[in-house]
Amino acid sequence: MSKVYKLAIIGCGGIANGKHMPSLSKLDNVEMVAFCDIVEERAHEAAAKYGAEGAKVYSDYTELLKDSSIEIVHVCTPNDSHAEISIAALEAGKHVMSEKPMAKTAHDAARMAETARRTGKKLTVGYNNRFRPDSQQLKKVCEDGELGEIYYAKAHAVRRRAVPTWGVFLDEEKQGGGPLIDIGTHALDLTLWMMDNYKPKVVLGQSFHKLSQRENAANAWGPWDPAKFTVEDSAFGMIVMENGATIVLESSWALNTLEVEEARCTLSGTEGGADMKGGLRINGEQHSRLFTKEVDLKAGGVAFYEGKSESDADLEMRMWIKAIEEDTDPVVTPEQALVVSQILEAIYESAKTGKAVYFN
Protein backbone atom coordinates (compact mmCIF):
# COMPACT_ATOMS: atom_id res chain seq x y z
CA MET A 1 0.00 0.00 0.00
CA SER A 2 1.42 3.40 -0.97
CA LYS A 3 2.18 6.03 1.62
CA VAL A 4 -0.54 8.58 2.44
CA TYR A 5 0.80 12.09 3.00
CA LYS A 6 -0.63 14.37 5.68
CA LEU A 7 -1.17 17.85 4.26
CA ALA A 8 -2.19 21.21 5.70
CA ILE A 9 -3.81 24.21 4.03
CA ILE A 10 -2.85 27.68 5.27
CA GLY A 11 -5.27 30.26 3.86
CA CYS A 12 -8.73 28.88 3.13
CA GLY A 13 -9.96 31.58 0.73
CA GLY A 14 -10.61 31.73 -2.99
CA ILE A 15 -7.55 30.00 -4.46
CA ALA A 16 -7.63 27.22 -1.86
CA ASN A 17 -11.30 26.53 -2.56
CA GLY A 18 -11.03 27.09 -6.29
CA LYS A 19 -7.95 24.98 -7.00
CA HIS A 20 -5.97 23.35 -4.20
CA MET A 21 -8.52 21.58 -2.05
CA PRO A 22 -10.81 20.23 -4.81
CA SER A 23 -7.85 18.76 -6.72
CA LEU A 24 -6.06 17.42 -3.66
CA SER A 25 -9.27 15.69 -2.57
CA LYS A 26 -9.08 13.51 -5.69
CA LEU A 27 -5.71 12.03 -4.74
CA ASP A 28 -5.69 8.70 -2.92
CA ASN A 29 -2.30 9.33 -1.30
CA VAL A 30 -3.13 12.66 0.37
CA GLU A 31 -5.12 13.49 3.49
CA MET A 32 -5.89 17.10 4.40
CA VAL A 33 -5.51 16.98 8.17
CA ALA A 34 -5.21 20.66 9.14
CA PHE A 35 -6.69 23.97 7.99
CA CYS A 36 -5.70 27.48 9.02
CA ASP A 37 -7.19 30.89 8.30
CA ILE A 38 -7.22 34.20 10.15
CA VAL A 39 -11.01 33.97 9.73
CA GLU A 40 -11.43 30.74 11.67
CA GLU A 41 -14.90 30.13 10.27
CA ARG A 42 -13.39 29.65 6.79
CA ALA A 43 -11.00 27.04 8.18
CA HIS A 44 -13.90 25.20 9.83
CA GLU A 45 -15.85 25.21 6.55
CA ALA A 46 -12.84 23.84 4.66
CA ALA A 47 -12.26 21.12 7.24
CA ALA A 48 -15.91 20.08 7.11
CA LYS A 49 -15.83 19.81 3.32
CA TYR A 50 -12.35 18.46 2.59
CA GLY A 51 -10.79 17.37 5.86
CA ALA A 52 -9.87 13.86 6.91
CA GLU A 53 -11.52 12.45 10.00
CA GLY A 54 -10.33 14.43 13.02
CA ALA A 55 -8.90 17.28 10.93
CA LYS A 56 -7.74 20.19 13.06
CA VAL A 57 -8.54 23.88 12.64
CA TYR A 58 -6.25 26.81 13.44
CA SER A 59 -6.26 30.60 13.25
CA ASP A 60 -2.48 30.80 13.92
CA TYR A 61 -0.24 29.02 11.42
CA THR A 62 2.65 28.82 13.91
CA GLU A 63 0.55 26.48 16.06
CA LEU A 64 -0.27 24.32 13.02
CA LEU A 65 3.43 23.97 12.14
CA LYS A 66 4.16 22.45 15.55
CA ASP A 67 2.34 19.28 14.44
CA SER A 68 5.18 16.95 13.43
CA SER A 69 2.80 14.58 11.63
CA ILE A 70 2.11 17.16 8.91
CA GLU A 71 4.47 16.56 5.97
CA ILE A 72 3.22 19.02 3.33
CA VAL A 73 1.92 22.58 3.61
CA HIS A 74 0.12 24.60 0.94
CA VAL A 75 0.37 28.37 1.39
CA CYS A 76 -2.70 30.08 -0.12
CA THR A 77 -2.50 33.50 1.52
CA PRO A 78 -1.96 37.05 0.16
CA ASN A 79 1.41 37.73 -1.46
CA ASP A 80 2.94 39.57 1.49
CA SER A 81 2.85 36.47 3.71
CA HIS A 82 4.03 33.81 1.22
CA ALA A 83 7.66 34.07 2.30
CA GLU A 84 7.08 34.29 6.05
CA ILE A 85 4.82 31.24 6.15
CA SER A 86 6.73 29.18 3.57
CA ILE A 87 10.07 29.71 5.32
CA ALA A 88 8.58 28.80 8.70
CA ALA A 89 7.04 25.65 7.20
CA LEU A 90 10.31 24.61 5.54
CA GLU A 91 12.17 25.19 8.79
CA ALA A 92 9.58 23.00 10.52
CA GLY A 93 10.45 20.16 8.15
CA LYS A 94 7.51 20.42 5.75
CA HIS A 95 7.49 20.35 1.95
CA VAL A 96 5.81 23.53 0.67
CA MET A 97 3.70 24.62 -2.27
CA SER A 98 3.25 28.39 -2.25
CA GLU A 99 0.74 30.11 -4.45
CA LYS A 100 2.11 32.45 -7.08
CA PRO A 101 3.91 34.77 -7.16
CA MET A 102 6.66 33.20 -5.10
CA ALA A 103 6.78 36.23 -2.80
CA LYS A 104 5.97 39.92 -2.67
CA THR A 105 9.63 40.83 -3.19
CA ALA A 106 12.56 39.19 -4.96
CA HIS A 107 14.55 39.34 -1.72
CA ASP A 108 11.91 37.26 0.07
CA ALA A 109 11.73 34.84 -2.86
CA ALA A 110 15.50 34.35 -2.62
CA ARG A 111 15.16 33.64 1.12
CA MET A 112 12.57 30.97 0.32
CA ALA A 113 14.82 29.29 -2.25
CA GLU A 114 17.80 29.37 0.14
CA THR A 115 15.76 27.85 2.96
CA ALA A 116 14.58 25.03 0.72
CA ARG A 117 18.18 24.26 -0.28
CA ARG A 118 19.41 24.37 3.31
CA THR A 119 16.62 22.26 4.80
CA GLY A 120 16.50 19.77 1.92
CA LYS A 121 12.72 20.15 1.73
CA LYS A 122 10.88 20.57 -1.54
CA LEU A 123 9.45 23.93 -2.51
CA THR A 124 7.29 24.74 -5.52
CA VAL A 125 5.15 27.65 -6.68
CA GLY A 126 1.61 27.45 -8.11
CA TYR A 127 2.23 28.31 -11.77
CA ASN A 128 -0.68 26.15 -12.89
CA ASN A 129 -0.71 27.33 -16.51
CA ARG A 130 2.25 25.05 -17.24
CA PHE A 131 -0.16 22.15 -16.87
CA ARG A 132 -2.65 23.13 -19.60
CA PRO A 133 -2.73 20.80 -22.64
CA ASP A 134 -1.47 23.53 -24.99
CA SER A 135 1.37 24.39 -22.62
CA GLN A 136 2.38 20.76 -22.23
CA GLN A 137 2.39 20.22 -25.99
CA LEU A 138 4.31 23.41 -26.73
CA LYS A 139 6.94 22.52 -24.12
CA LYS A 140 7.49 19.22 -25.94
CA VAL A 141 7.80 21.09 -29.26
CA CYS A 142 10.43 23.36 -27.72
CA GLU A 143 12.35 20.52 -26.10
CA ASP A 144 12.41 18.62 -29.39
CA GLY A 145 14.08 21.62 -31.03
CA GLU A 146 11.31 22.19 -33.58
CA LEU A 147 11.54 25.96 -33.12
CA GLY A 148 15.33 26.05 -33.06
CA GLU A 149 16.89 28.81 -30.97
CA ILE A 150 14.07 30.93 -29.53
CA TYR A 151 15.38 34.49 -29.65
CA TYR A 152 12.18 36.56 -29.47
CA ALA A 153 9.03 36.05 -27.46
CA LYS A 154 5.94 37.82 -26.18
CA ALA A 155 4.35 37.08 -22.83
CA HIS A 156 0.65 37.99 -22.90
CA ALA A 157 -1.50 38.82 -19.86
CA VAL A 158 -4.05 41.37 -21.08
CA ARG A 159 -7.66 41.79 -20.09
CA ARG A 160 -9.87 44.41 -21.70
CA ARG A 161 -11.73 45.20 -18.49
CA ALA A 162 -11.57 42.55 -15.78
CA VAL A 163 -10.25 44.09 -12.57
CA PRO A 164 -10.58 41.81 -9.52
CA THR A 165 -12.47 43.98 -7.04
CA TRP A 166 -12.57 41.55 -4.11
CA GLY A 167 -10.05 40.58 -1.45
CA VAL A 168 -6.73 42.45 -1.42
CA PHE A 169 -6.00 42.53 -5.16
CA LEU A 170 -6.03 46.34 -5.29
CA ASP A 171 -3.90 46.74 -2.15
CA GLU A 172 -0.24 47.39 -3.03
CA GLU A 173 0.90 46.81 0.55
CA LYS A 174 -0.57 43.29 0.61
CA GLN A 175 0.08 42.28 -2.99
CA GLY A 176 3.19 44.17 -4.04
CA GLY A 177 1.57 45.26 -7.30
CA GLY A 178 -1.36 44.82 -9.67
CA PRO A 179 -1.75 42.92 -12.94
CA LEU A 180 2.00 42.53 -13.44
CA ILE A 181 2.50 40.50 -10.26
CA ASP A 182 -0.96 38.89 -10.50
CA ILE A 183 -1.36 37.67 -14.09
CA GLY A 184 1.82 38.93 -15.76
CA THR A 185 3.68 36.52 -13.50
CA HIS A 186 1.91 33.55 -15.17
CA ALA A 187 2.70 34.74 -18.69
CA LEU A 188 6.34 35.38 -17.85
CA ASP A 189 6.76 32.01 -16.11
CA LEU A 190 5.28 30.24 -19.12
CA THR A 191 7.54 32.09 -21.56
CA LEU A 192 10.78 31.54 -19.64
CA TRP A 193 9.90 27.86 -19.22
CA MET A 194 9.32 27.39 -22.94
CA MET A 195 12.59 29.14 -23.77
CA ASP A 196 14.42 27.35 -20.95
CA ASN A 197 16.24 30.62 -20.42
CA TYR A 198 16.64 31.99 -16.88
CA LYS A 199 19.52 34.43 -17.32
CA PRO A 200 18.21 38.01 -17.65
CA LYS A 201 20.68 40.78 -18.47
CA VAL A 202 18.64 44.00 -18.54
CA VAL A 203 15.01 45.06 -18.07
CA LEU A 204 13.14 48.19 -19.11
CA GLY A 205 9.59 48.70 -17.89
CA GLN A 206 6.67 51.09 -17.57
CA SER A 207 3.49 50.99 -15.52
CA PHE A 208 0.27 53.00 -15.77
CA HIS A 209 -2.53 54.24 -13.52
CA LYS A 210 -4.75 55.50 -16.34
CA LEU A 211 -8.13 53.75 -16.02
CA SER A 212 -7.87 52.90 -12.32
CA GLN A 213 -8.96 56.38 -11.21
CA ARG A 214 -12.28 56.36 -13.10
CA GLU A 215 -15.54 56.31 -11.20
CA ASN A 216 -18.19 53.70 -12.10
CA ALA A 217 -16.01 52.22 -14.85
CA ALA A 218 -17.28 49.28 -16.87
CA ASN A 219 -15.80 46.10 -15.44
CA ALA A 220 -16.53 42.37 -15.58
CA TRP A 221 -16.67 42.20 -11.76
CA GLY A 222 -18.39 45.50 -11.06
CA PRO A 223 -16.98 49.01 -10.55
CA TRP A 224 -13.95 49.54 -8.36
CA ASP A 225 -13.30 52.21 -5.75
CA PRO A 226 -10.57 54.49 -7.19
CA ALA A 227 -9.46 55.42 -3.67
CA LYS A 228 -8.63 51.77 -2.96
CA PHE A 229 -7.01 51.10 -6.35
CA THR A 230 -3.41 51.57 -5.17
CA VAL A 231 -1.74 49.29 -7.73
CA GLU A 232 -1.09 49.81 -11.45
CA ASP A 233 -3.81 48.99 -13.96
CA SER A 234 -1.25 48.09 -16.66
CA ALA A 235 2.47 47.33 -16.84
CA PHE A 236 4.77 46.46 -19.71
CA GLY A 237 8.37 45.37 -19.91
CA MET A 238 11.16 44.44 -22.27
CA ILE A 239 13.58 41.82 -21.02
CA VAL A 240 16.91 41.11 -22.74
CA MET A 241 18.60 37.88 -21.72
CA GLU A 242 22.34 37.27 -21.48
CA ASN A 243 22.34 35.48 -24.85
CA GLY A 244 20.49 38.37 -26.50
CA ALA A 245 17.07 36.73 -26.59
CA THR A 246 14.36 39.33 -26.02
CA ILE A 247 10.95 39.07 -24.34
CA VAL A 248 8.16 41.65 -24.42
CA LEU A 249 5.82 41.26 -21.43
CA GLU A 250 2.40 42.90 -21.45
CA SER A 251 0.03 42.82 -18.49
CA SER A 252 -3.19 44.67 -17.79
CA TRP A 253 -6.46 44.32 -15.93
CA ALA A 254 -8.03 47.25 -17.78
CA LEU A 255 -6.91 48.28 -21.26
CA ASN A 256 -8.86 49.66 -24.20
CA THR A 257 -7.98 46.87 -26.60
CA LEU A 258 -9.57 43.94 -28.39
CA GLU A 259 -6.29 42.01 -28.36
CA VAL A 260 -7.07 40.06 -25.21
CA GLU A 261 -4.94 37.11 -24.12
CA GLU A 262 -4.05 35.81 -20.68
CA ALA A 263 -1.28 33.41 -19.62
CA ARG A 264 -0.21 32.88 -23.22
CA CYS A 265 3.05 33.30 -25.08
CA THR A 266 4.23 33.79 -28.65
CA LEU A 267 7.61 32.32 -29.59
CA SER A 268 9.90 33.01 -32.55
CA GLY A 269 12.87 30.76 -33.20
CA THR A 270 15.40 30.10 -35.94
CA GLU A 271 13.49 27.04 -37.23
CA GLY A 272 9.90 28.02 -36.52
CA GLY A 273 7.45 29.88 -34.36
CA ALA A 274 4.42 29.19 -32.18
CA ASP A 275 1.51 30.98 -30.57
CA MET A 276 -1.32 30.01 -28.23
CA LYS A 277 -4.12 32.05 -29.80
CA GLY A 278 -7.28 30.01 -29.44
CA GLY A 279 -5.29 26.81 -29.23
CA LEU A 280 -1.78 26.04 -30.39
CA ARG A 281 -0.34 26.99 -33.77
CA ILE A 282 3.09 26.16 -35.13
CA ASN A 283 4.53 28.03 -38.09
CA GLY A 284 7.65 27.55 -40.18
CA GLU A 285 9.15 26.79 -43.56
CA GLN A 286 9.28 23.45 -45.35
CA HIS A 287 10.42 22.69 -48.89
CA SER A 288 10.77 26.42 -49.59
CA ARG A 289 7.15 27.00 -48.55
CA LEU A 290 5.71 28.63 -45.47
CA PHE A 291 3.36 26.55 -43.36
CA THR A 292 1.02 27.01 -40.40
CA LYS A 293 -0.44 24.05 -38.54
CA GLU A 294 -2.98 23.87 -35.75
CA VAL A 295 -2.20 21.21 -33.17
CA ASP A 296 -4.95 18.79 -32.10
CA LEU A 297 -4.84 19.00 -28.31
CA LYS A 298 -7.50 16.36 -27.68
CA ALA A 299 -5.21 13.39 -28.26
CA GLY A 300 -2.67 12.17 -25.69
CA GLY A 301 1.08 12.03 -26.05
CA VAL A 302 2.15 15.08 -24.04
CA ALA A 303 4.35 15.05 -20.98
CA PHE A 304 2.84 13.43 -17.86
CA TYR A 305 0.00 11.88 -19.90
CA GLU A 306 -1.23 8.68 -18.27
CA GLY A 307 -4.19 7.81 -20.43
CA LYS A 308 -6.81 9.66 -18.46
CA SER A 309 -8.44 13.04 -18.62
CA GLU A 310 -7.74 15.46 -15.79
CA SER A 311 -7.91 19.21 -15.28
CA ASP A 312 -4.88 21.47 -15.23
CA ALA A 313 -5.20 21.83 -11.46
CA ASP A 314 -5.58 18.07 -10.96
CA LEU A 315 -2.40 17.45 -12.98
CA GLU A 316 -0.54 20.18 -11.09
CA MET A 317 -1.35 18.64 -7.71
CA ARG A 318 -0.68 15.09 -8.85
CA MET A 319 2.74 15.97 -10.26
CA TRP A 320 3.66 17.89 -7.10
CA ILE A 321 2.85 14.96 -4.82
CA LYS A 322 4.61 12.61 -7.25
CA ALA A 323 7.79 14.71 -6.99
CA ILE A 324 7.70 14.28 -3.21
CA GLU A 325 6.93 10.58 -3.48
CA GLU A 326 9.72 9.89 -5.99
CA ASP A 327 12.15 12.49 -4.56
CA THR A 328 12.52 14.37 -7.85
CA ASP A 329 12.48 18.07 -8.68
CA PRO A 330 8.99 19.59 -8.88
CA VAL A 331 7.83 20.80 -12.30
CA VAL A 332 8.15 24.38 -11.03
CA THR A 333 11.46 24.73 -9.20
CA PRO A 334 12.16 27.51 -6.68
CA GLU A 335 15.12 28.66 -8.76
CA GLN A 336 12.86 29.20 -11.79
CA ALA A 337 10.19 31.00 -9.77
CA LEU A 338 12.85 33.24 -8.20
CA VAL A 339 13.94 34.53 -11.63
CA VAL A 340 10.31 35.38 -12.43
CA SER A 341 10.10 37.45 -9.23
CA GLN A 342 13.41 39.16 -9.95
CA ILE A 343 12.29 40.22 -13.43
CA LEU A 344 8.89 41.46 -12.21
CA GLU A 345 10.57 43.54 -9.52
CA ALA A 346 12.99 44.95 -12.09
CA ILE A 347 10.06 46.07 -14.27
CA TYR A 348 8.50 47.86 -11.29
CA GLU A 349 11.84 49.47 -10.41
CA SER A 350 12.42 50.59 -13.99
CA ALA A 351 8.90 52.06 -14.13
CA LYS A 352 9.57 54.09 -10.98
CA THR A 353 13.05 55.33 -11.90
CA GLY A 354 12.68 55.67 -15.67
CA LYS A 355 15.93 53.75 -16.06
CA ALA A 356 16.87 50.29 -17.27
CA VAL A 357 17.69 47.76 -14.56
CA TYR A 358 20.78 45.61 -15.08
CA PHE A 359 21.35 42.22 -13.49
CA ASN A 360 24.74 41.16 -12.15
Buried (B, 14 or more C-beta within 10 A) or exposed (E): EEEEBBBBBBBBBEBBBEBBBBBBBEBEBBBBBBBBBBEBEBBBBBBEBBBBEEBBBBBEBEEBBEBEEBBBBBBBBBBBBBBBBBBBBBEBEBBBBBBBBBBBBBEBBBBBBBBBEEBEBBBBBBBBBBBBBBBBBBBEBBEEEBBBBBBBBBBBBBBBBBBBBEEBBBBBEBBBBBBBBBBBBBBBBBBBBBBEBBEBBBBBBBBBBBBBEBEEBEBEEEEBEBEEBBBBBBBBBBBBBEEEBBBBBBBBBBBEEEEBBBBBBBBBBEEBBBBBEEEBBBBBEEEEEEEEEEBEBEEEEBBEBEEEEBBBBBBBBBBBBBBBEEEEEBBBBBBBBBBBBBBBBBBBBBBEEEEBBEBE
